[in-house]
Amino acid sequence: MKWTDTLAIVEALLEAHPDVDPARVNFMDLMNWVKALPGFDDNPAHCGERILEAIQQTWIDERD
């Protein structure tokens, strides 16, 4: 899984953190949670604010 695999990341986050409100997650926590996901294998330097915003927004959308 890479940073650009937004939907796969969100599905894994939904499973790993089912009780979390994604709108309240700060980007540092989000980045660390993504890096800790099983199957995630990408360079942390390839992550930026836009990627984290996309992940967070998709997580919000998928949760609702």
Secondary structure, 3 states (H helix, E strand, C coil): CCCCCHHHHHHHHHHHCCCCCHHHCCHHHHHHHHHCCCCCCCCHHHCCHHHHHHHHHHHHHHHC
